[in-house]
Amino acid sequence: MILGPDGAGKSSVIDGLMGSLKCEGRTVKMRHLKPRYVAQLRDQPEVIVVDPHAKPPRGTFLSLIKISVWLVEEWYATLFHERQETVLIFDRYYHDLLVDPRRYRFGAPVWTAKLIGKLMPRPKLWILLDAPADVLQARKQEVTPEETARQCNAYRAFIRLQREHAVVDASQSLDKVIADAARAIEQALIEDAGQRG
């Protein structure tokens, strides 16, 4: 699970990780956070978001429907579609909503989002791409410097509560970030294989 504020380089790191893991003979898939089946029904094209806080929050009912759909889809995929031998890399995950509810136009009470978050399937490893707020702002200015700093602190607070996690310094060169993240994934896969074996 790859987490981090805008400017942390999630997409570039994931591309590099997928290439690295495939070279090692791993089966790798990438998924981006969204209710997949609903998105297919709506047949909406992919859109590059330049102002993630531009649109107002949805109402409580629609917000609750959306996170409920995410919950059902994640458990359906986990139980019936995702093979154990496949390394599944997420570009963001449900818990990003807890850090930045405005991005997801979440308008229901925060406690409902936290409750659904506790019910979500847990990844084997959380990876936070972390960097100083001024470095992230130099790369992307989709939100204010104050919001970037707030998100950095929120992601750090979240990741400290997760048992299996790695924090990667995203201010390094891209190759070094990819190498550090790949090392963390390989270690998690070795430990998982040991527990199952």
Residue pairs with C-beta under 8 A, 6 or more apart in sequence:
1 89
1 90
1 93
1 123
1 125
1 126
1 127
2 10
2 13
2 14
2 89
2 90
2 91
2 92
2 127
2 129
2 181
3 10
3 92
3 93
3 95
3 96
3 126
3 127
3 128
3 129
3 155
3 158
3 159
4 10
4 128
4 129
4 130
4 131
4 155
4 170
5 133
5 136
5 148
5 151
5 152
5 155
6 52
6 136
6 140
6 142
6 143
6 148
7 131
7 135
7 136
7 137
7 138
7 139
7 140
7 148
8 129
8 130
8 131
8 136
8 170
9 129
9 139
9 170
9 174
9 177
10 91
10 92
10 129
11 91
12 174
13 129
13 170
13 174
13 177
13 178
13 181
14 30
14 89
14 91
16 174
16 175
16 177
16 178
16 182
17 28
17 89
17 178
17 181
17 182
17 185
18 28
18 30
18 89
20 178
20 182
21 28
21 87
21 182
21 185
22 28
24 186
26 87
26 189
27 83
27 85
27 86
27 87
28 86
28 87
28 88
28 89
29 82
29 86
29 87
29 88
29 89
30 88
30 89
30 90
30 91
31 88
31 89
31 90
31 91
32 90
32 91
32 92
33 70
33 90
33 91
33 92
33 93
33 94
33 96
35 66
35 69
35 70
35 73
36 73
37 69
37 73
38 69
49 142
50 142
51 142
52 100
52 102
52 103
52 142
52 143
53 102
53 103
53 143
53 147
55 105
56 105
57 63
57 101
57 102
57 105
57 106
57 107
58 66
58 105
58 106
58 107
59 107
60 107
60 108
60 109
62 107
63 105
63 106
63 107
63 108
63 112
64 108
64 112
66 104
66 106
67 94
67 97
67 106
67 108
67 112
67 113
67 116
68 116
70 94
70 116
70 120
71 94
71 116
71 119
71 120
74 94
74 120
74 121
75 121
78 121
82 88
87 185
87 189
90 123
93 120
93 123
94 116
94 117
94 120
95 117
95 120
95 158
96 103
96 104
97 103
97 104
97 106
97 113
97 117
98 110
98 113
98 114
98 117
98 154
98 158
99 151
99 154
99 155
99 158
100 151
100 154
101 110
101 113
106 113
123 164
124 164
124 188
124 192
125 164
125 165
125 166
125 184
125 185
125 188
126 159
126 162
126 164
126 165
126 166
127 165
127 166
127 167
127 168
127 181
127 184
127 185
128 155
128 156
128 159
128 165
128 166
128 167
128 168
129 168
129 170
129 177
129 181
130 152
130 155
130 156
130 167
130 168
130 169
130 170
131 152
131 169
131 170
131 171
132 152
132 171
133 145
133 148
133 149
133 152
134 145
135 170
135 171
136 148
136 152
136 170
137 145
137 148
143 151
156 167
159 165
159 167
164 188
166 180
166 181
166 184
168 177
168 180
168 181
168 184
169 177
169 180
170 177
172 180
